[in-house]
């Protein structure tokens, strides 16, 4: 389900492309796969690359509510779980053994970015989609 080599990354690319969303086959796949991904259990780590932060990026995309009405509820549940987990056990990096490191895709900076996006999705831009942050 990872962003880096799995369904979340493909779905995010489709969600972010207006032309792809107009294709009935792609938009149907996006709705079905996003619904499946929203309902899976917790991922092994919190990273942007192949963890919860990357999956949250897909579920927070503005194109999904039109295709999947309950996506906001799933996003809120997963974001809350990520926050609680980071508070309880600390952030879990996507490195072998979960060794903490400062990297963006598998490390602490990416997890921090994901947590900021969870708290302020309208103000913090997406690192995975290269969207700039917006002024308050």
DRENSE-760382 format. One record per residue: x, y, z of N, C-alpha, C in turn; residue in one letter. Coordinates in steps of 0.05 Angstrom, whole numbers, padded with zeros to 5 digits, always signed. Atoms other than C-alpha are relative to their C-alpha. Layout:
<rs>
XYZXYZXYZa;...
</rs>
This chain:
<rs>
+00016-00024+00000+00000+00000+00000+00017+00026+00000x;-00018-00023-00004+00061+00046+00002-00002+00021-00023x;-00002-00021+00019+00068+00112-00033+00023-00005-00020x;-00024+00002+00017+00137+00095-00060-00001-00021-00021x;+00000+00022+00019+00122+00030-00096-00027-00015+00000x;+00025+00014-00003+00049+00014-00084-00024+00016-00009x;+00025-00012+00009-00023+00032-00094-00004+00028+00010x;+00005-00027-00009-00022+00095-00052+00014+00021-00018x;-00014-00018+00018+00029+00128-00098-00014+00002-00026x;+00014-00001+00026-00008+00109-00161-00026+00015+00004x;+00025-00013-00005-00074+00131-00131+00004+00030+00004x;-00005-00028-00004-00044+00197-00109+00006+00014-00026x;-00006-00012+00026-00017+00210-00179-00026+00003-00017x;+00025-00002+00014-00086+00196-00209-00017+00022+00013x;+00016-00020-00014-00121+00239-00156+00010+00028-00007x;-00011-00027+00004-00074+00297-00171-00001+00008-00030x;+00001-00006+00029-00086+00294-00247-00029+00003-00009x;+00028-00003+00009-00152+00325-00271-00006-00017-00025x;+00005+00016+00024-00144+00290-00338-00004-00030+00007x;+00002+00028-00008-00134+00222-00305-00027-00005+00014x;+00025+00003-00015-00195+00233-00260-00024+00000-00019x;+00022-00001+00020-00238+00246-00323-00003-00027-00014x;+00001+00026+00012-00222+00176-00348-00017-00018+00018x;+00017+00016-00017-00278+00131-00322+00013-00024+00012x;-00014+00024-00011-00233+00070-00314+00019+00008+00023x;-00019-00009-00021-00180+00109-00275-00015+00011+00024x;+00014-00011-00023-00230+00146-00231-00014-00022+00015x;+00011+00023-00014-00265+00080-00216+00020-00015+00016x;-00022+00013-00014-00199+00048-00198+00008+00016+00025x;-00008-00017-00022-00181+00108-00155-00020-00002+00023x;+00020+00002-00022-00247+00105-00116+00002-00027+00014x;-00001+00027-00012-00243+00030-00106+00026-00004+00017x;-00025+00005-00014-00169+00028-00086+00003+00019+00024x;-00002-00018-00023-00173+00090-00041-00018-00010+00022x;+00017+00011-00021-00232+00058-00005+00013-00024+00014x;-00015+00023-00012-00191-00006+00005+00022+00010+00018x;-00022-00010-00016-00131+00033+00029-00009+00014+00025x;+00010-00013-00024-00172+00074+00077-00007-00019+00022x;+00009+00019-00019-00195+00011+00111+00021-00020+00010x;-00020+00019-00009-00130-00027+00119+00010+00007+00028x;-00011-00004-00026-00097-00035+00186+00025+00018+00000x;-00023-00018-00001-00039+00007+00211+00024-00011-00015x;-00024+00007+00015+00024+00007+00168+00023-00003+00020x;-00022+00006-00018+00091-00014+00196+00015+00024+00011x;-00014-00023-00010+00119+00056+00203-00016+00025-00006x;+00014-00026+00003+00100+00130+00201+00010+00017-00023x;-00014-00017+00021+00142+00153+00141-00018+00008-00023x;+00013-00008+00024+00121+00189+00079+00003-00021-00022x;-00006+00018+00022+00153+00137+00034-00018-00025+00000x;+00016+00025+00000+00119+00073+00056-00014-00004+00027x;+00014+00002-00025+00083+00089+00120-00026+00016+00001x;+00025-00014-00004+00023+00124+00149-00001+00028-00012x;+00000-00028+00011+00043+00195+00128-00005+00000-00030x;+00005+00001+00029+00045+00175+00055-00029-00008-00007x;+00028+00008+00005-00023+00141+00059-00019+00023+00008x;+00016-00024-00007-00052+00202+00095+00000+00021-00022x;-00001-00020+00022-00028+00245+00037-00020-00007-00021x;+00020+00008+00020-00072+00205-00010-00028+00006+00011x;+00027-00003-00012-00133+00205+00037-00008+00030+00004x;+00006-00028-00004-00127+00281+00047-00003+00015-00027x;+00001-00014+00026-00127+00297-00028-00028+00011-00005x;+00026-00013+00003-00182+00345-00046-00018-00012-00022x;+00017+00013+00021-00206+00303-00106-00015-00024+00011x;+00012+00026-00009-00225+00242-00064-00028+00003+00011x;+00028+00000-00010-00289+00266-00029-00021-00003-00021x;+00020+00003+00022-00325+00270-00096-00003-00029-00008x;+00000+00028+00008-00307+00197-00109-00006-00019+00023x;+00002+00017-00024-00308+00170-00038-00010+00017+00024x;+00011-00019-00020-00356+00208+00009+00010-00004+00029x;-00009+00005-00027-00330+00175+00073+00030+00003+00005x;-00029-00002-00002-00257+00190+00060+00009+00019+00023x;-00008-00018-00021-00255+00248+00109-00001-00014+00027x;+00002+00015-00025-00277+00202+00166+00024-00019+00002x;-00023+00018+00000-00223+00151+00147+00026+00016+00005x;-00024-00017-00003-00171+00207+00142+00003+00009+00030x;-00001-00010-00028-00189+00234+00211+00007-00023+00019x;-00007+00023-00017-00186+00164+00242+00029-00007-00002x;-00028+00007+00004-00118+00149+00212+00019+00022+00010x;-00016-00022-00010-00090+00218+00228+00001-00001+00031x;+00001+00002-00030-00113+00211+00301+00017-00024+00010x;-00016+00023-00007-00081+00142+00304+00029+00006-00002x;-00028-00007+00003-00016+00169+00277+00010+00019+00022x;-00007-00018-00022-00015+00226+00327+00002-00014+00027x;-00001+00015-00025-00031+00179+00385+00024-00018+00001x;-00023+00018+00001+00022+00130+00363+00026+00015+00004x;-00024-00016-00002+00075+00183+00355+00004+00011+00029x;-00001-00009-00027+00057+00210+00424+00008-00022+00019x;-00004+00022-00018+00057+00142+00457+00027-00013-00003x;-00024+00015+00003+00117+00108+00426+00022+00015-00015x;-00019-00015+00016+00152+00163+00387-00004-00007-00030x;+00003+00005+00029+00155+00168+00311+00016-00024-00009x;-00013+00025+00010+00173+00103+00275+00009+00005-00029x;-00011-00005+00027+00220+00115+00216-00003-00025-00017x;+00002+00022+00019+00217+00073+00154+00026-00012-00008x;-00027+00012+00005+00289+00049+00159+00000-00028+00011x;-00002+00027-00012+00311-00022+00174+00003+00003+00030x;+00000-00001-00029+00298-00033+00247-00013+00026+00012x;+00012-00025-00010+00262+00035+00252+00020+00019+00011x;-00021-00017-00010+00328+00069+00266-00006+00029-00007x;+00006-00028+00006+00314+00144+00273+00022+00014-00017x;-00018-00016+00016+00345+00189+00220-00015+00024-00010x;+00013-00025+00006+00331+00259+00195-00012+00002-00028x;+00008-00001+00028+00311+00241+00123-00029+00008-00004x;+00027-00008+00007+00249+00265+00087-00018-00024-00006x;+00018+00022+00009+00221+00202+00055-00004-00022+00021x;+00002+00021-00020+00236+00151+00109+00007+00008+00029x;-00010-00009-00025+00258+00194+00167-00018+00019+00015x;+00014-00018-00019+00238+00243+00221-00011+00025-00013x;+00010-00025+00012+00231+00305+00177-00026-00006-00016x;+00024+00007+00015+00180+00269+00133-00023-00006+00019x;+00022+00006-00019+00141+00244+00193-00009+00026+00013x;+00008-00026-00010+00142+00314+00222-00017+00015-00020x;+00016-00013+00021+00117+00341+00156-00028-00013-00002x;+00026+00014+00001+00062+00288+00155-00018+00009+00024x;+00015-00008-00024+00041+00308+00226-00010+00029-00003x;+00008-00028+00005+00040+00382+00206-00023+00001-00020x;+00022+00002+00020-00003+00364+00145-00025-00010+00013x;+00024+00010-00014-00050+00325+00190-00013+00022+00016x;+00011-00021-00016-00058+00385+00235-00009+00025-00015x;+00006-00024+00015-00059+00440+00183+00000-00006-00030x;-00001+00007+00029-00076+00410+00114-00005+00023-00019x;+00006-00023+00017-00100+00476+00087+00023+00020-00001x;-00023-00019-00001-00035+00512+00105+00027-00012-00007x;-00026+00014+00005+00021+00461+00097-00002-00015-00027x;+00001+00012+00026+00035+00441+00025+00011-00029+00001x;-00008+00028+00002+00048+00370+00003+00029-00003-00010x;-00028+00006+00010+00121+00348-00002-00001-00021-00022x;+00001+00021+00020+00101+00287-00043-00010+00011-00027x;+00011-00011+00025+00063+00329-00094+00014+00026-00008x;-00016-00025+00004+00113+00388-00090-00018+00024-00001x;+00017-00023-00003+00057+00435-00071+00011+00019+00021x;-00011-00019-00020+00080+00499-00036-00020+00004+00023x;+00017-00007-00023+00053+00518+00032-00014+00026-00006x;+00015-00024+00004+00000+00572+00034+00002+00018+00024x;-00002-00019-00022+00003+00635+00075-00026-00002+00017x;+00024+00001-00017-00045+00638+00135-00021+00021-00009x;
</rs>
